[in-house]
Amino acid sequence: MVKSPEEEHPQKAFGWAARDPSGTLSPFHFSRRENGDEDVTVKILYCGVCHSDLHSVKNEWGFTRYPIVPGYDALLPPFSNVNFKIHFVVIIIIIIWLC
């Protein structure tokens, strides 16, 4: 049986997304998959945007799929069932299925 989008991606998420090549970012609510056993859930406090993000937002390389939520360098405290201690502060480069 085929799962509904809500069943396939039940985790609610929020970001600032570009919806076209104008470069304007606006609030964006979306869903993502459940965490697996090897995943870590994090709360992002700050996120950097690099020049590659700007190229992507404006579709300057010609392969951007909108909407796009730019930024992947994040400062965050980890919290999950993985062996981290609560209140550690770490920097994680968040690139999934990209590079």
DSSP file (Angstrom, degrees, kcal/mol; ACC not computed):
  #  RESIDUE AA STRUCTURE BP1 BP2  ACC     N-H-->O    O-->H-N    N-H-->O    O-->H-N    TCO  KAPPA ALPHA  PHI   PSI    X-CA   Y-CA   Z-CA
    1    1 A M              0   0    0      0, 0.0     2,-0.3     0, 0.0     0, 0.0   0.000 360.0 360.0 360.0 139.0    0.0    0.0    0.0
    2    2 A V        -     0   0    0      1,-0.1     2,-0.2     0, 0.0     0, 0.0  -0.582 360.0-128.9 -78.6 133.7    1.3    3.5   -0.9
    3    3 A K        -     0   0    0     -2,-0.3    -1,-0.1     1,-0.1     0, 0.0  -0.550  20.1-117.6 -81.1 147.3    1.9    5.8    2.1
    4    4 A S     >  -     0   0    0     -2,-0.2     4,-2.7     1,-0.1     3,-0.4  -0.391  31.9-105.3 -73.0 160.9    0.4    9.3    2.1
    5    5 A P  H  > S+     0   0    0      0, 0.0     4,-2.4     0, 0.0    -1,-0.1   0.861 123.5  54.5 -55.9 -35.1    2.9   12.2    2.2
    6    6 A E  H  4 S+     0   0    0      1,-0.2    -3,-0.0     2,-0.2     0, 0.0   0.856 112.0  42.9 -68.5 -34.1    2.0   12.7    5.9
    7    7 A E  H  4 S+     0   0    0     -3,-0.4    -1,-0.2     1,-0.1    -4,-0.0   0.862 115.7  48.7 -76.6 -37.1    2.9    9.1    6.7
    8    8 A E  H  < S+     0   0    0     -4,-2.7    26,-0.4     1,-0.3    -2,-0.2   0.862 128.9  21.4 -70.0 -37.5    6.0    9.1    4.5
    9    9 A H  S  < S+     0   0    0     -4,-2.4    -1,-0.3    -5,-0.2    24,-0.2  -0.691  71.6 158.4-133.4  77.9    7.3   12.4    6.0
   10   10 A P        +     0   0    0      0, 0.0     2,-0.6     0, 0.0    23,-0.2   0.620  43.3  97.6 -83.3 -12.9    5.7   12.9    9.4
   11   11 A Q  E     -A   32   0A   0     21,-2.1    21,-2.5     1,-0.0     2,-0.2  -0.660  68.4-139.7 -83.2 120.4    8.2   15.3   11.0
   12   12 A K  E     +A   31   0A   0     -2,-0.6     2,-0.3    19,-0.2    19,-0.2  -0.548  27.4 177.3 -77.6 142.3    7.2   18.9   10.8
   13   13 A A  E     -A   30   0A   0     17,-3.0    17,-2.1    -2,-0.2     2,-0.3  -0.930  17.2-151.3-142.7 164.0   10.0   21.4    9.9
   14   14 A F  E     +A   29   0A   0     -2,-0.3     2,-0.3    15,-0.2    15,-0.2  -0.996  24.1 145.0-140.0 142.3   10.4   25.1    9.3
   15   15 A G  E     -A   28   0A   0     13,-2.3    13,-2.5    -2,-0.3     2,-0.6  -0.936  49.5 -95.4-157.9-180.0   12.9   27.1    7.2
   16   16 A W  E     -A   27   0A   0     -2,-0.3     2,-0.3    11,-0.2     9,-0.0  -0.956  49.6-171.6-108.5 120.9   13.3   30.2    5.1
   17   17 A A  E     -A   26   0A   0      9,-2.7     9,-2.2    -2,-0.6     2,-0.4  -0.850  27.5-136.5-121.4 147.6   12.9   29.2    1.4
   18   18 A A  E     -AB  25  68A   0     50,-2.7    50,-2.2    -2,-0.3     7,-0.2  -0.850  16.1-173.1 -91.1 136.4   13.4   30.8   -2.0
   19   19 A R        +     0   0    0      5,-0.6    47,-0.1    -2,-0.4    -1,-0.1   0.458  68.8   9.1-109.5  -5.2   10.5   29.8   -4.3
   20   20 A D  S >  S-     0   0    0      4,-0.3     3,-1.2    37,-0.1    -1,-0.2  -0.938  93.3 -81.9-161.3 174.9   11.8   31.3   -7.5
   21   21 A P  T 3  S+     0   0    0      0, 0.0    39,-0.0     0, 0.0    36,-0.0   0.416 100.1  95.0 -71.3   3.9   15.1   32.9   -8.8
   22   22 A S  T 3  S-     0   0    0      2,-0.1    36,-0.1     1,-0.1     3,-0.1   0.780  90.6-128.8 -64.7 -24.5   14.4   36.3   -7.3
   23   23 A G    <   +     0   0    0     -3,-1.2     2,-0.3    34,-0.4    -1,-0.1   0.384  59.9 141.0  90.7  -3.9   16.4   35.4   -4.3
   24   24 A T        -     0   0    0     -4,-0.1    -5,-0.6    33,-0.1     2,-0.4  -0.579  39.5-151.0 -75.6 130.5   13.7   36.5   -1.9
   25   25 A L  E     +A   18   0A   0     -2,-0.3    -7,-0.2    -7,-0.2    44,-0.1  -0.828  18.0 175.7-102.2 142.0   13.3   34.1    1.2
   26   26 A S  E     -A   17   0A   0     -9,-2.2    -9,-2.7    -2,-0.4   -11,-0.1  -0.945  42.5 -74.6-139.3 160.1   10.0   33.6    2.9
   27   27 A P  E     -A   16   0A   0      0, 0.0     2,-0.4     0, 0.0   -11,-0.2  -0.255  50.8-169.7 -56.7 140.7    8.8   31.4    5.8
   28   28 A F  E     -A   15   0A   0    -13,-2.5   -13,-2.3     2,-0.0     2,-0.4  -0.958  13.7-163.5-143.1 117.6    8.4   27.8    4.7
   29   29 A H  E     +A   14   0A   0     -2,-0.4     2,-0.3   -15,-0.2   -15,-0.2  -0.860  26.7 154.2 -98.8 133.4    6.7   24.9    6.5
   30   30 A F  E     -A   13   0A   0    -17,-2.1   -17,-3.0    -2,-0.4     2,-0.3  -0.902  34.8-118.2-148.5 175.1    7.6   21.4    5.3
   31   31 A S  E     -A   12   0A   0     -2,-0.3     2,-0.3   -19,-0.2   -19,-0.2  -0.889  22.0-170.7-120.8 152.1    7.8   17.8    6.4
   32   32 A R  E     -A   11   0A   0    -21,-2.5   -21,-2.1    -2,-0.3     3,-0.1  -0.869  32.9 -82.1-134.7 170.4   10.7   15.4    6.5
   33   33 A R        -     0   0    0     -2,-0.3   -24,-0.2   -24,-0.2    -1,-0.1  -0.213  52.2 -92.1 -69.6 161.2   11.2   11.7    7.2
   34   34 A E        -     0   0    0    -26,-0.4    -1,-0.1     1,-0.1     2,-0.1  -0.365  50.2 -96.9 -64.6 151.4   11.3   10.2   10.6
   35   35 A N        -     0   0    0     -3,-0.1     2,-0.1     1,-0.1    -1,-0.1  -0.455  37.7-141.5 -67.5 144.0   14.8    9.8   12.2
   36   36 A G    >   -     0   0    0     -2,-0.1     3,-1.4    -3,-0.1    -1,-0.1  -0.378  34.7 -88.5 -93.6-178.7   16.4    6.4   11.8
   37   37 A D  T 3  S+     0   0    0      1,-0.3    -2,-0.1    -2,-0.1    -1,-0.0   0.762 128.5  46.2 -63.6 -26.2   18.6    4.6   14.4
   38   38 A E  T 3  S+     0   0    0     44,-0.1    -1,-0.3     2,-0.0     2,-0.2   0.373  95.2 100.4 -98.1   3.3   21.7    6.3   13.1
   39   39 A D    <   -     0   0    0     -3,-1.4     2,-0.4    43,-0.0    42,-0.2  -0.527  57.7-148.9 -91.4 156.7   20.2    9.9   12.9
   40   40 A V        -     0   0    0     -2,-0.2     2,-0.4    40,-0.1    40,-0.1  -0.989   9.9-141.3-123.1 132.8   20.6   12.7   15.4
   41   41 A T        -     0   0    0     38,-0.4    38,-1.9    -2,-0.4     2,-0.3  -0.805  27.3-178.4 -92.1 134.2   17.9   15.3   16.0
   42   42 A V  B     -C   78   0B   0     -2,-0.4     2,-0.6    36,-0.2    38,-0.0  -0.941  28.8-135.5-133.3 153.7   19.3   18.9   16.5
   43   43 A K        -     0   0    0     34,-1.2     2,-0.5    -2,-0.3    -2,-0.0  -0.953  27.8-140.1-106.4 116.3   17.9   22.3   17.2
   44   44 A I        +     0   0    0     -2,-0.6    32,-0.2    32,-0.2     3,-0.1  -0.658  24.1 176.6 -83.6 124.3   19.6   24.8   14.9
   45   45 A L  S    S+     0   0    0     30,-2.1     2,-0.3    -2,-0.5    31,-0.2   0.846  70.4   6.5 -91.4 -41.4   20.3   28.1   16.6
   46   46 A Y  E     -D   75   0C   0     29,-1.3    29,-1.9     2,-0.0     2,-0.4  -0.989  64.2-161.9-143.3 147.5   22.2   29.9   13.8
   47   47 A C  E     -D   74   0C   0     -2,-0.3     2,-0.2    27,-0.2    27,-0.2  -0.997   9.9-143.4-136.4 133.2   22.8   29.0   10.2
   48   48 A G  E     -D   73   0C   0     25,-3.1    24,-0.8    -2,-0.4    25,-0.7  -0.628   6.4-149.6 -91.9 153.2   25.3   30.4    7.7
   49   49 A V        -     0   0    0     -2,-0.2     2,-0.2    22,-0.2    -2,-0.0  -0.991  14.3-160.0-121.7 124.9   24.8   31.0    4.1
   50   50 A C    >>  -     0   0    0     -2,-0.5     4,-1.3     1,-0.1     3,-0.6  -0.476  35.9 -99.4 -99.1 173.6   27.7   30.6    1.7
   51   51 A H  H 3> S+     0   0    0      1,-0.3     4,-2.1     2,-0.2     5,-0.2   0.826 122.0  61.2 -64.2 -30.5   28.1   32.0   -1.8
   52   52 A S  H 3> S+     0   0    0      1,-0.2     4,-2.3     2,-0.2    -1,-0.3   0.876 100.4  55.5 -61.7 -36.2   27.2   28.6   -3.3
   53   53 A D  H <> S+     0   0    0     -3,-0.6     4,-3.1     2,-0.2    -1,-0.2   0.908 105.6  51.6 -61.1 -40.9   23.8   29.0   -1.5
   54   54 A L  H  X S+     0   0    0     -4,-1.3     4,-2.0     2,-0.2    -2,-0.2   0.912 109.1  49.7 -63.8 -42.0   23.3   32.3   -3.3
   55   55 A H  H  <>S+     0   0    0     -4,-2.1     5,-2.6     1,-0.2     6,-0.5   0.916 113.9  46.9 -59.8 -42.0   24.1   30.8   -6.7
   56   56 A S  H ><5S+     0   0    0     -4,-2.3     3,-1.4     3,-0.2    -2,-0.2   0.931 109.6  51.9 -66.7 -45.9   21.6   28.0   -5.9
   57   57 A V  H 3<5S+     0   0    0     -4,-3.1   -34,-0.4     1,-0.3    -1,-0.2   0.885 115.6  41.8 -58.3 -39.8   18.8   30.3   -4.7
   58   58 A K  T 3<5S-     0   0    0     -4,-2.0    -1,-0.3    -5,-0.2    -2,-0.2   0.364 108.6-124.7 -91.0   5.8   19.1   32.4   -7.9
   59   59 A N  T X 5 +     0   0    0     -3,-1.4     3,-0.7    -4,-0.2    -3,-0.2   0.846  56.6 152.4  54.8  38.7   19.4   29.3  -10.1
   60   60 A E  T 3 <S+     0   0    0     -5,-2.6    -4,-0.1     1,-0.2    -1,-0.1   0.666  71.5  49.5 -73.6 -16.0   22.7   30.6  -11.6
   61   61 A W  T 3  S-     0   0    0     -6,-0.5    -1,-0.2    -5,-0.1    -5,-0.1   0.495 110.6-123.6 -98.9  -6.4   23.9   27.1  -12.2
   62   62 A G  S <  S+     0   0    0     -3,-0.7    -2,-0.1    -6,-0.1    -6,-0.1   0.578  88.9  82.7  83.3  10.8   20.6   26.1  -14.0
   63   63 A F        +     0   0    0      2,-0.0     2,-0.2    -7,-0.0    -7,-0.1   0.205  50.5 134.4-132.8  20.1   19.6   23.1  -11.9
   64   64 A T        -     0   0    0     -8,-0.1     2,-0.5     1,-0.0     4,-0.1  -0.490  40.2-153.1 -71.6 137.1   17.8   24.5   -8.8
   65   65 A R        -     0   0    0     -2,-0.2   -45,-0.1     2,-0.1    -2,-0.0  -0.964  33.5-101.4-110.3 121.2   14.5   22.9   -7.8
   66   66 A Y  S    S+     0   0    0     -2,-0.5   -47,-0.2   -47,-0.1     2,-0.1  -0.619  95.9  47.2 -93.0 150.5   12.2   25.2   -5.9
   67   67 A P  S    S+     0   0    0      0, 0.0     2,-0.4     0, 0.0   -48,-0.2   0.576  75.7 177.7 -73.5 154.2   11.4   25.7   -3.1
   68   68 A I  B     -B   18   0A   0    -50,-2.2   -50,-2.7    -2,-0.1   -48,-0.1  -0.994  23.2-154.2-128.7 132.9   15.0   25.7   -1.8
   69   69 A V        -     0   0    0     -2,-0.4   -52,-0.2   -52,-0.2   -44,-0.0  -0.906  25.1-152.5-104.6 104.2   16.1   26.3    1.8
   70   70 A P        +     0   0    0      0, 0.0   -54,-0.2     0, 0.0   -21,-0.0  -0.290  47.9  65.5 -77.9 162.5   19.6   27.6    1.7
   71   71 A G        +     0   0    0    -21,-0.1   -22,-0.2     1,-0.0     3,-0.1   0.301  31.9 175.5 102.9 134.3   22.3   27.2    4.4
   72   72 A Y        +     0   0    0    -24,-0.8    22,-2.7     1,-0.1     2,-0.7   0.468  54.9  91.3-146.5 -10.8   24.1   24.2    5.8
   73   73 A D  E     +DE  48  93C   0    -25,-0.7   -25,-3.1    20,-0.2     2,-0.4  -0.833  60.5 176.1 -89.7 119.4   26.7   25.4    8.3
   74   74 A A  E     -DE  47  92C   0     18,-1.3    18,-1.2    -2,-0.7     2,-0.5  -0.948  34.4-147.6-132.9 144.5   25.0   25.4   11.6
   75   75 A L  E     +DE  46  91C   0    -29,-1.9   -30,-2.1    -2,-0.4   -29,-1.3  -0.951  44.1 147.7-104.3 125.7   25.7   26.0   15.3
   76   76 A L  E     - E   0  90C   0     14,-2.0    14,-2.4    -2,-0.5   -32,-0.2  -0.991  50.4-117.1-157.0 156.3   23.5   23.8   17.4
   77   77 A P        -     0   0    0      0, 0.0   -34,-1.2     0, 0.0    12,-0.2  -0.897  39.1-130.9 -95.8 128.6   23.0   21.8   20.6
   78   78 A P  B     +C   42   0B   0      0, 0.0     9,-0.5     0, 0.0    10,-0.3  -0.506  29.7 171.0 -78.7 147.2   22.5   18.1   19.9
   79   79 A F        +     0   0    0    -38,-1.9   -38,-0.4    -2,-0.2     2,-0.3  -0.892  25.4 102.3-152.0 126.1   19.7   16.2   21.5
   80   80 A S  S    S-     0   0    0     -2,-0.3     4,-0.2     2,-0.3   -40,-0.1  -0.954  79.5 -79.5-175.7-173.5   18.7   12.6   20.6
   81   81 A N  S    S+     0   0    0     -2,-0.3     2,-0.1   -42,-0.2   -41,-0.1   0.401  95.1 102.0 -90.1   2.2   18.9    9.0   21.6
   82   82 A V  S    S-     0   0    0    -43,-0.1     2,-2.8     1,-0.1    -2,-0.3  -0.436  97.5 -84.6 -80.7 162.7   22.5    8.8   20.2
   83   83 A N  S    S+     0   0    0     -2,-0.1     2,-0.3     2,-0.0    -1,-0.1  -0.305  85.5 122.0 -75.2  62.9   25.4    8.9   22.7
   84   84 A F        -     0   0    0     -2,-2.8     2,-0.4    -4,-0.2    -4,-0.2  -0.826  61.5-119.3-112.2 158.3   25.7   12.7   23.1
   85   85 A K    >   -     0   0    0     -2,-0.3     3,-1.6    -6,-0.1    -2,-0.0  -0.832  34.7-105.4 -97.4 139.0   25.4   14.7   26.3
   86   86 A I  T 3  S+     0   0    0     -2,-0.4    -7,-0.1     1,-0.2     3,-0.1  -0.319 103.4  25.3 -59.8 141.6   22.7   17.2   26.5
   87   87 A H  T 3  S+     0   0    0     -9,-0.5    -1,-0.2     1,-0.3     2,-0.2   0.460  81.7 139.0  78.9   5.8   23.9   20.8   26.2
   88   88 A F    <   -     0   0    0     -3,-1.6     2,-0.5   -10,-0.3    -1,-0.3  -0.545  46.0-142.8 -66.3 146.4   27.0   20.0   24.2
   89   89 A V        +     0   0    0    -12,-0.2     2,-0.3    -2,-0.2   -14,-0.0  -0.974  29.3 166.5-113.6 127.9   27.5   22.6   21.5
   90   90 A V  E     -E   76   0C   0    -14,-2.4   -14,-2.0    -2,-0.5     2,-0.5  -0.896  34.1-129.2-134.8 161.7   28.8   21.3   18.2
   91   91 A I  E     -E   75   0C   0     -2,-0.3     2,-0.4   -16,-0.2   -16,-0.2  -0.977  28.3-177.4-112.9 126.6   29.2   22.5   14.7
   92   92 A I  E     -E   74   0C   0    -18,-1.2   -18,-1.3    -2,-0.5     2,-0.8  -0.983  25.5-136.8-124.5 132.3   27.8   20.1   12.1
   93   93 A I  E     -E   73   0C   0     -2,-0.4     2,-1.1   -20,-0.2   -20,-0.2  -0.814  24.4-153.1 -86.8 116.4   28.0   20.6    8.3
   94   94 A I        +     0   0    0    -22,-2.7     2,-0.4    -2,-0.8    -1,-0.0  -0.749  36.4 142.7-100.1  92.8   24.6   19.5    7.2
   95   95 A I        -     0   0    0     -2,-1.1     2,-0.5     3,-0.0     3,-0.1  -0.948  22.1-178.8-129.7 111.8   24.7   18.2    3.6
   96   96 A I  S    S-     0   0    0     -2,-0.4    -2,-0.0     1,-0.2     0, 0.0  -0.951  70.2 -16.4-115.9 124.9   22.4   15.3    2.9
   97   97 A W  S    S+     0   0    0     -2,-0.5    -1,-0.2     1,-0.1     0, 0.0   0.828 114.5  96.0  55.9  36.8   22.3   13.7   -0.5
   98   98 A L              0   0    0     -3,-0.1    -1,-0.1     0, 0.0    -2,-0.1   0.747 360.0 360.0-120.0 -56.6   24.0   16.7   -2.0
   99   99 A C              0   0    0     -4,-0.1    -3,-0.0     0, 0.0    -4,-0.0   0.441 360.0 360.0-101.3 360.0   27.8   16.4   -2.4
